Amino acid sequence: MLYPYPAELDGISLQGEFLYRGLKQNKFPVMPCNRFASFEKEFLYKSFKPDIAVGIGFWGDIPHLVEHPLEHGVTPVPWLNADGWVANYHDMLNGLPLILVTSNWVKETYHRDGVYNKNIFPVPIGIDTDEIRPIPKNDPRVMEMRRILGVEPHEKLILTVGGDTTSKGFQEVLKALARINPEFKDWVYVGKSWEKFSPYYHHREEVKIIRDSNLPRNRIKYVDGPISRETVSVLLSAADIYAAPSRIEGFGMIQVEAQACGVPVLGIDAMGVKDTVVHGETGFLAKVGETIDLEEEWVYKDMGFSSKHKVKFDVPKTFAVRADVDDLAEHLLNLLTDDQLREKMSINGRRHVVENFDYRKVSLDMMNLVQSKLRI
């Protein structure tokens, strides 16, 4: 397995780490290796003698995940996320016997961008449903988390988590709150990001939305910095609603984790979220209100091209989306005001994740697919 190993707290690391754990627990012979560690990879090709190399990353990692194993006689099985467009690795990808992707939307993106390989199959990212689990609101840890975040017992906590909150739809949720605030005022909205106010220009836009909409600034809070896996369940369980109408999302592990903690998810009816949230049962998916389309883009040597130049697309490519704010506001108000609905979605969400996204099941399903398609 080729992924960011040893694993850290980023999404690709965790994607690889949970697959590695699942394969080991399901008794598959597996060896982890950093995807960029050429010397160690060559050592393991000769000593461990793998049949396949499952590589986790995006199209820009193709030289490490696909080309390198092929040069050493090992069959590569990339498990790819979407990031922009496929650039200049079409021939290599089209020639593979099997490609795994994290969602149906990622598969559509690769097809859209010229990878017509019929052997592309979506496989979801697995999580540890024993580690990420519901914690009652009266648990001392959850109560302390809500106190630190400034949430009173009668208030509803809306939470958004991401490397940056803007890409997860933070601005669209602010606009939705501006619409419903006259009707429901007992809310606190927390944005948890990896870096403070990152990107800073998006934060400026959010401050302007708050000011222009006359939203109560003391009810909107930012939290930044790393967070351990042990604390993820506490933070998510402290929330009443997980809001993630993401602008671009290849899968959305945190939405799955929120459901695993019994928290209804407010997402968008687009991209990878459609594979993880069941509209009306485990959360709501707001309609798409706007698309961001590109007619051209710069390309560079590290994208597989011989030189830097600009590529013009025959058909504009949808790069990102924005949720319909009116639809978002309607679903958000429904979740805030209907305690029974949230409880029902809480139960449904937990069951949905345990049945479909536990890392042990995902790893077994993946290897059954690999063995079938590659006739191993």
N, C-alpha and C positions, 0 to 999 in steps of 0.2 A: 504494500500500500504506500502510495506517494502522496503526502500531504504535509502541511506545516507541522512537522514533528521535531521535538517534543511539542505537544499541543499547548496553545495559549488560550485566551478567552475570546478570540475573534471567531466569526461564524464559520469560516472555512476550516479552521483548526478543529472546532467542535464537530463539524460535519464529519471530518475524517476520524476523529477520536472515537465517536460513538459507533461508527461503522467498524473500526478496529476492535473495539470491545465486543460488539455483537458477533463478529466473525469468530473471535476467540471463544466466546461462550457457546457458540453453536458448533464448536469443535473443528473449524476449518484451520488448516495450517496457514498462518499469516505472519508477515513480518513488516513492521512499520519502518518508514524511511523518509527523511526530508526530501521533498520533491526537487530541491535544487542541489542536493548533495551528490554530485556526479561520482566522486570516488567511492562513497559508501554504496551507491546504487550498483556500480560495477562489481564491487565485492559481493554484494548480496545476489546479483545475477549468477555468479559463479559458485557461491557457497550454499545459498538457500535454494537455488535453482527453481524459481517460480515458473508456473505455467502462464500466469497473467500478471500484469501490473495495473491495479486500479489506481488511477490518478485523479486527484481532486483539485479543481481550480476553475479557470475560465479560459477563453480561447487564446489569450496571450501567453498561457503556460504550455501551449502545445509542444514547443521544442523540448520541454522537460518531461511532460506527461506522456507524449506519444512518440516523438521522433527518437528520443534517447533509448527507450525500451526496444523500439523496432531495430535500431542499430545493433542491439545485442541479442537479437533473436527471441525477444519476449513479447507476447501479444499484449498490446496496451488496451485497457478499457477505461477511457476517460469518463469521469462523472462530473459534468460541467454545469457551472452557473452561467447566467447571462450578464454581460457587461458591455454595453454599447452594441457593436456589431462584430461579425466574425473575422473581419480583416482579410488576411491573405493566406489562410490555411485550408482553403476549400478542398483542394485535391487530396491532401493528406486525410482530412476528416471524411471525405466521401469514399475513401478506400478502406475504411475500417470495418471489421465485421460486427462491431457493436459499439454504440455510444450511449451512455446514460446521461440524463439531464435531470434537474431537480423539480421540474414542473412541466405541464403541458404548454404553458406560455413560453418557456425556454425552448422547447421543441419547435414551436411555431416561429420563434425568433430565428433559430438556425435555418429552418426551411426558407423563411422570408429572405435571408441573406445568402442563399445559394448553396447551403449544405443539404443536398437532396437525398442523402443516405436514408434508405428505408429502415435501417436498423438503429433508429434512435428511439429510446424508450425512457419515459419519465419514471424516476424512482425518488420518493420523498426522502427528506432528511429525518433521521430518527432522533429521538430524545430519550432520556432516562426518566420514565414516568414514576419511578420510585423516588428519585431525587427531586424532581419538579412535581410538586403535588399540592393540593389545597391545604391551607392552614386556616383554622377558624378565625373569625374576626375578633374573638375574645381571647385568643392566644396572646400572652404578654409580648411576644416579639412583634406581632402584627400591630398590636395596640401602640407599642413604642414607635414603630415605623410611621404610623399615621400621625402620632403626636409630633415627631420630628418634622414631618412634612406639613404640619400646621392644619391638619384635618380634624374638625370637631366630630363627635359621635353621630350627630344628625346629618352631617354633610356627606355627599357622594364624591369619591375620588375618581377622577378620570386620569389615566396614565398613558403616556407614549414613551417608548424606549427605542433608541437607535444609536448608531455611530454618530449621526447627527439627527436631530428631531425633524428638521424641515423636510428631508426626503421621505419621512414617515407620515407626512401629512399634517404637521403641527399647525401650519398657517390655515389650512382648510378647517381644522377643528376650531381654531380661534374664531373664524368667521361664522361657523355654525353656532358657537356659544353666544356670539353677539346677537344672533336672531332669537335664541330661546331664553336669554338671560332675563328679559322682562317677565317671563312666565315662570321660570324656575331659577332661583338664585342660590340654592344651597349646594354649590359645587366647588371643587378645587381641581385645577388642572395642573399636572406635573409633567414636565418634559425631562427625561433622563437621557443624557448624551454622553459620549466618550470624552469629548473635549469641551471646554467652556465656550459657549456662544460660537460654535463651529458649524458651518462657515459664518464669519462675523457679519457679512453683508446680508445673510438671511436673517440673522438676529435683528439687524436694524429694521428689516421689513416687518418682523413680528412686533417689535416695539411700536411701529407706526400703526399696525392693525389694531393693537390694544388701545392706543391713544385715540385713533379716529373712531373706533367703535364704542368708546366710553366703557370698556370692560374694566372691572375692578382689578387693578394691578396686584393687590395683595392675595388674590385667589389664583394667580398664575405664577408657578414656581419652576425654576430650573435647577436640576441636580446634574453634576458632571463628574467624570472620573470612572475608573474601573470598578467593577462590582463582581464579587465572587459568586460561584455557582450556589454556594450555601445560602447567600442572601437573595438570590433571584426569586426563589419561592416566596420569601417573606414580602418582598416588594410587590410582586404580582398579586399575592393574596390580600395585600392591604388595599388593592384597587377594587372599585365596584364595576368599572368599565375599562377595557383596554381599547384605546383608540389608535388605529393605524390605517387610515385611508392613504396608503403609501403612493408616492408619485412614481416610483419604480421599484419592483419587488420580484425577484426571481423565484423566491420560495416564501420566506417569512418565518424563520424559526421562532422568533419571540411571540408571534401570534399563536403558534402551536403550544408554546410554553404557557401562555396566558390561559388558553383553554384547558390545559392540563391542571392548572391551578383553580379551575372552576370560575374563570372570569369571562363574561361575554365579550366578544370582539366586535368592534365597529370598524369595518374595512371598506374596500372598494371592489366593485364588480369588474375586476381586471387583473391580468398578470397572474403570478403564482398564488396570490391569496385565494383565488377561486378554487384551488385544489385543497385548501386547508380549512376554510371556514364554510359551514353549511348555512346558507342564508335562511333566516327565520327559525333556525334550530339551535345553532351554537353562537349566533351573532347576526349582524346585519351587514350587507354589502351595498354601499351607496352607489348610485349610478355614476358613470363617468360624465363629467361636465365639460372637460376640455382636454385636448391632446396637444402635446408639444412635438411638432414634426420637423425633421431635418431634411433639407434638399441637398446638402453637401457637407463634407467633413474632411479635416486634415488627417493624413495618415503618415506614419513614421517608420523608421527602420525596425524598431522593436515590435512592430505589428506585422512583420514578415515582408515588408516592401523594401525595394532596393534603395529608395530615396524618399525624402519628405515631399509630399505633394497633396493636392486637394482632389478628392473624389466626389463627383457629382452623381447623385442617385437618379435613376430613371423614374422611380416613383418615390415620393417623400416617405421617409421612415419615421414611424411614431417612436420617439425616444422616451417619452414620459407622459403621464396622465395627471389630471387633477380631478378630485371628486366633486360632484355636483353639491354645492353647499346647502341648497334648500333640502335636498334629499338627505344629506348628512344630518342636518338639523332635526328633521322629522324623526329619524331613527334614534338620534342621541336623546331627544326629549322623551321618546317612548321608553328607552332604557333607564333614564334617570327617574322617571315617575312610576314605573311599574315594577314593584319589588317581586311579585310572583313571576313575571316574565324573566327577570334576571336569574331567579332561583332555578327556573326550568332550564334556561340556557346554560347555567352553571353545571347542572347534572349532565345535560346532553354533551357539553363540551368536553368534560373530563372523560366520559365514556368514549366519545369519538376519537380522542387522542390515544387512549390506552389501546383501543382496538386497531388503530391504523398507523400510528406513528411511534410506537415504542421501538427503541433501537434494536432490540433482539429480533422483533418481527421484520423490521426493514432489512436487516442484514441477511436474514434467511431468505426473504423474498428476492433480494438482489442476487444472491448466489444461485438460487434456483433458476432465475432468468439467465444468468451468465452461463451456467452449465448447460442449459437447454439450447441457447443460441450458438454457443461455441462448441457444442457437443463434447464437452469435457466429462 
